[in-house]
Amino acid sequence: MTDPFAPSRRDFLAASAVGLLGLTNLAQGEESRSDSALLYVGTYTDGTRSEGIPLARMDLRSGELRLVGSFAAGPNPSFLAIHPNGRVLYAVNELEQYKGKPTGAVSAFAIAGDTGALTRRNEQLSEGGAPCFVSVDRRGRVVLVANYVGGSVAVLPIKAYGALAPATQVVQHKGSGPSAERQGAPHAHCIVPDPSTRFVLAADLGADRVFVYRLDLENKSLRHVEGGDAVMRSGAGPRHITFHPKLPLVFVANELDSTVATLRFDAERGALSPVDTRSTLPVGWAGTNYPADIHMAPSGRTLYVSNRGHNSIAVFSVADSTGALALEQVISTDGDWPRNFSLDPTGRWLLVANQKSNSIVVFERDPKNGRLTPTPQRIAVPRPVCLRFRANTIFS
């Protein structure tokens, strides 16, 4: 039976003609598949030489990265998400205006099983300006989008072959914060489903709030949970969210006050409540800084947050029983403006996308305490802002 998510030979050849650079490199990389993984890189294309979405192969033994291709993906394919089956990639096109409308777009691409090459399936409007975040529910039935300038979140159903249907719902956020420059209106910055896929959490930087919605996969819709939102500290500017893998906790990177907040999540009611707040900066440092990305080790014992300005990764230990955070390390990213980072599939390496210095830098990670050590491994990529490993790309 034909795999509905696998691109045809014709699709693959079309992709290579319009969007793939270095197809020879992809073919030559076959011998390096043992203990390797494919990495897709979201970028800003405005004013750069970026072709869209670069593709790299990582040697999971040495941490070495090697660019093997690049795919045209429209303007500013900045944030990426991969379908749970590993066969489709979704990218926001982060624009305030698209085709004469005050919106950006979301593009869908089939992923070739052998090489990782991308074939465009289709695109849909994000129904709001400057979409900056995209995620997929664990069942692979809907794409969720946060529109930063639009201050809204949208639900786009996934059709056959991984293509996207038009948005079935757009929810306009309301609210503001004390910063007239950054919080005069809502700015949705992140939207993620909870582990059960019953609820969705959306961080809004402008409203100083993490909104909670009930996710209806049958009707492809969201319903706001009254009394479920987390009202953040005034001026915090919540940006990105991650869940603890074992405890009922959510961690939020706050962009405007350089903190990480711990929230308790009642998974039965869909309600958040504040627990604690910690600085992401070393004691005594008082420069301009904007935390960006946040991720937790699969063990649940280490939390990482990137600092733009201080240009570092903050490493927190996480108490096994309570989830309490303690700042253990703040290490330079050896670059400028670490907008995004990712753990590799083995958990041995942590990769940082330094947006302004056009580099992806690799750190070795201690599996016992989570601390990071610099390595010489790095590659040059124009304005990298998102890192996504393809599922099921570890070969032994």
C-alpha positions, -999 to +999 in steps of 0.1 A: +000+000+000+013+034-009+023+056+020+001+087+019+028+109+035+057+098+013+065+121-016+064+107-051+094+106-074+079+134-094+074+155-063+110+148-052+124+159-086+103+190-085+116+199-051+152+194-062+146+217-092+132+246-073+144+243-037+172+219-031+208+228-031+235+202-028+215+171-037+248+155-044+257+161-008+226+143+003+234+113-018+270+113-006+258+114+030+244+079+028+275+064+043+273+087+073+238+076+084+251+053+111+245+071+144+233+103+127+203+126+127+188+151+103+184+187+115+161+213+099+169+250+105+143+278+104+157+311+092+149+347+084+154+353+047+149+391+046+182+407+037+202+375+039+215+348+015+194+321+032+176+298+008+149+291+033+153+259+053+188+245+055+192+208+062+222+194+083+233+160+093+246+155+128+271+128+138+257+117+171+290+102+182+313+133+176+287+161+175+299+172+141+274+191+119+275+191+081+252+210+058+237+187+032+211+208+015+187+238+016+151+242+005+131+271-008+103+277+017+090+311+009+099+343+029+110+340+066+103+303+073+113+311+109+096+285+131+092+248+123+073+218+136+074+182+125+044+159+123+046+130+149+051+105+121+082+123+110+070+126+074+057+162+072+073+195+082+054+227+089+069+262+087+055+296+095+061+324+070+066+352+094+052+382+076+028+410+086+014+413+051+008+384+027-010+385-006-024+419+003-039+408+036-028+415+072-015+380+078+014+356+074+012+320+062+019+284+072+035+260+047+035+222+046+063+200+032+065+163+028+098+148+040+115+122+018+121+091+039+156+084+025+172+118+022+151+142+042+144+163+011+114+186+014+085+187-012+060+215-008+025+203-002+006+236+002+002+267+023-026+284+041-030+319+057-022+320+094-050+345+098-029+370+117+002+391+113+037+377+120+031+341+129+061+331+151+053+297+165+038+265+151+031+231+168+013+199+160-009+179+184+004+144+193-022+127+172-012+147+141-046+161+134-042+198+137-016+225+134-016+253+160-002+288+152+006+318+173+004+352+155+026+377+172+015+410+156-020+398+152-023+388+189-042+357+180-039+319+178-053+297+150-063+260+144-055+245+109-067+210+102-043+185+087-056+168+055-044+138+036-008+137+026+000+162+054-015+192+036-032+220+055-068+230+053-078+267+060-081+277+096-112+265+113-109+289+142-090+320+151-090+332+187-082+369+193-064+375+226-072+405+247-050+423+273-019+445+277+010+451+301+030+479+316+055+482+287+040+507+263+066+496+236+062+459+239+028+453+257+004+479+242-016+450+227-017+412+229+012+394+212+007+356+211+042+340+211+037+303+217+010+277+215+015+241+226-008+211+234-005+195+268+008+159+270-028+145+270-038+166+240-069+177+259-057+212+265-036+239+247-015+265+264-007+298+247+018+323+261+010+359+252+039+384+258+017+415+254-011+404+278+012+390+305-009+358+305-007+321+296-041+313+282-056+278+286-079+263+260-097+229+257-088+213+224-116+196+204-099+175+178-132+163+163-144+199+156-109+213+152-116+240+177-105+257+209-126+266+239-113+290+265-111+274+300-126+300+324-105+305+354-077+284+339-053+311+327-021+320+345-018+357+351+019+364+351+039+389+370+033+424+356+057+431+328+071+396+327+063+390+290+058+352+288+073+338+256+079+301+254+066+271+275+077+236+283+061+208+304+078+187+330+078+151+318+067+136+352+054+163+375+022+185+369+044+215+362+048+240+334+079+263+330+076+296+312+105+317+298+096+354+304+112+376+278+108+411+295+120+405+330+146+377+325+129+351+346+116+316+343+083+309+360+071+276+375+033+270+372+013+241+385-010+225+359-042+208+370-047+184+341-082+175+351-096+211+351-071+227+327-060+253+352-027+269+359-015+284+392+018+302+401+045+284+421+078+302+418+100+326+397+137+325+392+162+348+374+179+334+343+209+357+348+240+354+371+239+375+402+251+411+397+246+412+359+224+442+349+226+445+311+198+443+286+186+408+282+156+389+266+152+352+273+139+333+243+137+295+242+132+269+270+136+231+270+137+204+296+158+173+295+137+141+291+148+130+326+131+160+341+162+169+361+176+198+341+159+229+325+176+251+300+167+287+290+185+309+264+194+345+272+196+370+243+218+400+253+238+381+279+242+355+251+241+325+273+223+293+282+210+292+318+211+257+332+188+249+362+187+217+382+151+205+389+143+188+422+129+153+416+100+155+440+090+192+439+103+205+406+121+234+424+147+251+403+182+260+412+205+279+388+236+257+384+254+272+353+252+301+329+274+294+299+282+316+269+267+305+236+299+316+218+277+338+195+252+366+194+214+364+201+206+327+209+170+327+198+165+290+198+182+258+208+176+220+209+187+188+225+198+161+200+178+128+200+203+111+223+204+139+249+242+140+246+244+173+227+227+207+229+227+229+198+223+267+199+211+289+170+228+323+173+207+345+151+229+376+148+262+359+145+249+334+119+260+303+136+248+270+151+271+259+180+273+225+196+277+219+233+283+185+250+259+177+278+267+158+310+240+132+313+243+132+351+241+168+360+230+185+327+260+209+327+272+220+293+308+220+279+318+239+247+330+219+217+347+230+185+317+219+164+297+246+146+284+256+112+276+289+096+239+295+087+224+329+078+201+341+106+192+307+122+162+310+145+148+275+149+162+240+152+142+208+146+155+173+145+135+149+124+119+120+143+133+085+138+166+097+123+189+078+146+206+050+128+225+023+145 
